[in-house]
């Protein structure tokens, strides 16, 4: 949230170059966050699929976790 205040101040002061640099940094942070979430859901999905295969059974909670990871 602090970045938005800094961006506002940069724009109000006419410092467009630094504002654009900050926008690029925010974009990269957003991409990293999305990749981290995808990786996390992928790990959850694999763990539950391995559990199902190893125990040769399914539970409702595993099915829900798998469904949430795939959404």
C-alpha positions as CSV (number, residue, x, y, z in Angstrom):
1,X,0.0,0.0,0.0
2,X,2.9,2.3,0.7
3,X,4.0,2.0,-2.9
4,X,0.7,3.6,-4.0
5,X,1.4,6.7,-1.8
6,X,4.9,6.9,-3.2
7,X,3.5,6.6,-6.8
8,X,1.0,9.4,-6.1
9,X,3.7,11.7,-4.7
10,X,6.0,11.0,-7.7
11,X,3.2,11.8,-10.2
12,X,2.2,14.9,-8.3
13,X,5.8,16.1,-8.3
14,X,6.1,15.5,-12.0
15,X,8.7,12.7,-11.7
16,X,7.2,10.5,-14.4
17,X,10.4,8.5,-14.9
18,X,10.6,7.3,-11.3
19,X,6.8,6.7,-11.3
20,X,7.2,4.4,-14.3
21,X,10.0,2.5,-12.6
22,X,7.8,2.0,-9.6
23,X,4.9,0.8,-11.8
24,X,7.2,-1.8,-13.4
25,X,8.3,-3.0,-9.9
26,X,4.7,-3.4,-8.8
27,X,3.9,-5.3,-12.0
28,X,6.8,-7.7,-11.3
29,X,5.6,-8.2,-7.7
30,X,2.2,-9.1,-9.0
31,X,3.6,-11.7,-11.4
32,X,5.8,-13.2,-8.7
33,X,2.7,-13.5,-6.4
34,X,0.7,-15.2,-9.1
35,X,3.6,-17.7,-9.7
36,X,3.9,-18.4,-6.0
37,X,0.2,-19.2,-5.8
38,X,0.3,-21.5,-8.8
39,X,3.3,-23.3,-7.3
40,X,1.5,-23.6,-4.0
41,X,-1.7,-25.0,-5.5
42,X,0.4,-27.4,-7.6
43,X,2.1,-28.8,-4.5
44,X,-1.3,-29.3,-2.8
45,X,-2.7,-31.0,-5.8
46,X,0.3,-33.4,-6.1
47,X,0.3,-34.3,-2.4
48,X,-3.4,-35.2,-2.5
49,X,-3.1,-37.2,-5.7
50,X,-0.1,-39.1,-4.2
51,X,-2.1,-39.8,-1.1
52,X,-5.0,-41.1,-3.1
53,X,-2.8,-43.4,-5.2
54,X,-0.8,-44.7,-2.1
55,X,-3.9,-45.4,0.0
56,X,-6.1,-46.5,-2.9
57,X,-9.0,-44.5,-1.4
58,X,-10.5,-41.1,-1.7
59,X,-12.0,-38.8,0.9
60,X,-14.3,-35.8,0.4
61,X,-11.8,-33.4,1.9
62,X,-9.1,-34.6,-0.5
63,X,-11.5,-34.2,-3.4
64,X,-12.3,-30.6,-2.3
65,X,-8.7,-29.7,-1.9
66,X,-7.9,-31.1,-5.4
67,X,-10.9,-29.2,-6.8
68,X,-9.7,-25.9,-5.1
69,X,-6.2,-26.4,-6.4
70,X,-7.4,-26.9,-10.0
71,X,-9.7,-23.8,-10.0
